[in-house]
Amino acid sequence: MGWLASDVLLVPRLGRTGAPTRPKPHAVITMSLSFHDDTKFCPSCDTYVRYLSSIDRSYCVDCGGEVRLLSESDWAKFQEQLEARKPKGGRPRKKKSGSVAA
């Protein structure tokens, strides 16, 4: 007899105090915990859709077109947020000593 998904018991993760830990908030991209709820952007349908995944590509379940992770506008927002998080400036300059030996 094989295992079924309904046979798995989900137990909440416990912290140091023994209380269940709360999930951390996600950033821009959120991954769903269930494959069935996961979506990608379909340019043909112009919306986020469920998809079928191949080894190197994913396809829309509605129209069969190739899908990508984010729409172009969401990708631009994501890139802007990455740029904003990068440290500004370069390497700090060395401090000059106050006295010069003669």
Residue pairs with C-beta under 8 A, 6 or more apart in sequence:
12 20
12 21
13 20
13 21
14 20
14 21
15 21
27 81
28 74
28 77
28 78
28 81
29 69
29 70
29 78
31 38
32 38
32 39
36 50
38 50
38 51
39 48
39 49
39 50
39 51
40 48
40 49
40 51
40 58
40 67
40 68
40 69
41 47
41 48
41 49
41 67
41 68
41 69
41 70
41 71
41 74
42 48
42 49
42 51
42 60
42 62
42 63
42 65
42 67
43 65
43 67
43 68
43 71
44 60
44 63
44 65
45 60
45 62
45 63
45 65
48 71
49 60
49 61
49 62
49 67
50 60
50 61
51 58
51 59
51 60
51 61
51 67
52 58
52 59
52 61
57 66
58 66
58 67
58 68
59 65
59 66
59 67
60 66
60 67
70 78
